[in-house]
Amino acid sequence: QVQLVESGGGGVQPGGSLRLSCTASVNIGSFYDMAWYRQAPGKQRDLVAHISDDAFAEYRDSVKGRFTISKDIAKNTMYLQMNNLKPEDAAVYYCFAKSLRSGSSWGQGTQVTVSP
C-alpha cells in the first residue's frame, strides 16, 4: 500500500512563501500523475496543480505564476513551492498520486494558514 506523507505547512503572512513536500513510500517514478489539492473549511477539495510522469505541469488559474510543482524521483518526493501567498490560499493541502499498479493514493494533509 502506498503511503504519502506531506510536510512543510504552517502559518505565514500575506506575501510570504512556503514549500510543501510529499514523500512517498514507493518509487514515485511509478506514478503517472501526482498532484496537490487543497480544501478550505466548508468548501470542496480543489485541484491546485498536477505533474505527469514526463514532468508536464498544470495549475489552477488562481495560483499560476505563484506556485510551482516539481518532483525529485531520487528522493521519492514531490514539492509545491508557494510564493506570494494570499489569504485565499489558506487550506489543508493534500498530496495525491496515481499509478496503474496501486491506483489512487492520498496523503493526510498539511495545514497552510495565511494571515497578517
C-alpha positions as CSV (number, residue, x, y, z in Angstrom):
1,Q,0.0,0.0,0.0
2,V,1.3,3.4,-1.0
3,Q,1.9,6.0,1.8
4,L,2.2,9.7,1.1
5,V,3.4,12.0,3.8
6,E,3.1,15.8,3.5
7,S,5.2,18.3,5.3
8,G,6.0,22.0,5.2
9,G,2.7,23.5,6.1
10,G,2.4,26.3,8.6
11,G,1.5,29.9,9.1
12,V,2.7,32.8,7.0
13,Q,1.8,36.4,6.4
14,P,0.3,37.5,3.1
15,G,3.1,37.7,0.5
16,G,5.1,35.0,2.3
17,S,6.3,31.7,0.9
18,L,6.1,28.0,1.9
19,R,7.4,24.9,0.3
20,L,5.3,21.7,0.8
21,S,6.8,18.3,0.4
22,C,5.1,15.0,-0.3
23,T,7.3,11.9,0.3
24,A,6.1,8.5,-1.0
25,S,6.8,5.1,0.4
26,V,7.4,3.8,-3.1
27,N,9.3,5.0,-6.2
28,I,7.4,8.0,-7.5
29,G,8.6,7.1,-11.0
30,S,5.8,4.5,-10.9
31,F,3.1,7.3,-10.7
32,Y,1.8,8.5,-14.0
33,D,0.3,11.5,-12.2
34,M,0.9,13.4,-9.0
35,A,-1.0,16.4,-7.7
36,W,-1.6,18.8,-4.9
37,Y,-5.2,19.5,-3.9
38,R,-6.5,21.9,-1.2
39,Q,-9.6,22.1,0.9
40,A,-10.7,25.2,2.8
41,P,-13.3,24.8,5.6
42,G,-16.8,24.3,4.2
43,K,-15.5,24.1,0.7
44,Q,-14.9,21.2,-1.7
45,R,-11.4,19.8,-2.4
46,D,-9.9,21.5,-5.4
47,L,-7.0,20.7,-7.6
48,V,-4.1,23.1,-7.2
49,A,-1.6,21.6,-9.6
50,H,-0.6,18.3,-11.1
51,I,2.5,16.9,-12.7
52,S,2.6,14.0,-15.1
53,D,5.3,11.3,-15.3
54,D,7.0,13.3,-18.1
55,A,7.0,16.4,-15.8
56,F,4.3,18.2,-17.7
57,A,2.7,20.5,-15.1
58,E,-0.6,22.4,-15.0
59,Y,-2.1,24.8,-12.5
60,R,-5.4,26.2,-11.5
61,D,-5.7,29.8,-12.7
62,S,-5.6,31.4,-9.3
63,V,-2.1,30.1,-8.5
64,K,-0.4,30.4,-11.9
65,G,2.8,32.4,-11.6
66,R,2.9,32.0,-7.8
67,F,3.1,28.2,-7.3
68,T,5.5,25.7,-8.8
69,I,5.0,22.0,-8.7
70,S,8.1,19.7,-9.1
71,K,9.4,16.3,-8.1
72,D,12.6,14.6,-7.3
73,I,12.5,11.0,-8.2
74,A,15.7,10.2,-6.4
75,K,14.1,11.4,-3.2
76,N,10.7,10.0,-3.9
77,T,9.3,13.4,-3.2
78,M,7.0,15.9,-4.8
79,Y,7.1,19.6,-3.9
80,L,4.9,22.6,-4.1
81,Q,6.7,25.9,-3.9
82,M,4.2,28.6,-3.0
83,N,5.1,32.3,-3.3
84,N,3.2,35.5,-2.7
85,L,0.7,33.6,-0.6
86,K,-2.7,35.2,-0.2
87,P,-5.4,34.7,2.5
88,E,-7.5,32.8,0.0
89,D,-4.7,30.2,-0.3
90,A,-5.3,29.1,3.3
91,A,-6.5,25.5,3.3
92,V,-5.4,21.9,4.1
93,Y,-3.2,20.8,1.3
94,Y,-3.3,17.2,0.2
95,C,-0.9,15.2,-1.9
96,F,-2.3,12.8,-4.5
97,A,-0.7,10.1,-6.6
98,K,-2.0,7.6,-9.2
99,S,-0.3,4.6,-10.6
100,L,-1.5,1.7,-12.7
101,R,-0.4,-0.8,-10.0
102,S,-1.7,0.8,-6.9
103,G,-4.5,3.1,-8.1
104,S,-5.1,6.4,-6.3
105,S,-3.5,7.4,-3.0
106,W,-3.9,10.4,-0.8
107,G,-1.8,11.9,2.0
108,Q,-3.1,13.0,5.3
109,G,-2.9,16.7,4.6
110,T,-0.9,19.7,5.9
111,Q,-2.4,22.9,7.1
112,V,-1.5,26.2,5.4
113,T,-2.6,29.4,7.2
114,V,-2.2,32.9,5.6
115,S,-3.0,35.8,7.9
116,P,-1.5,39.2,8.9
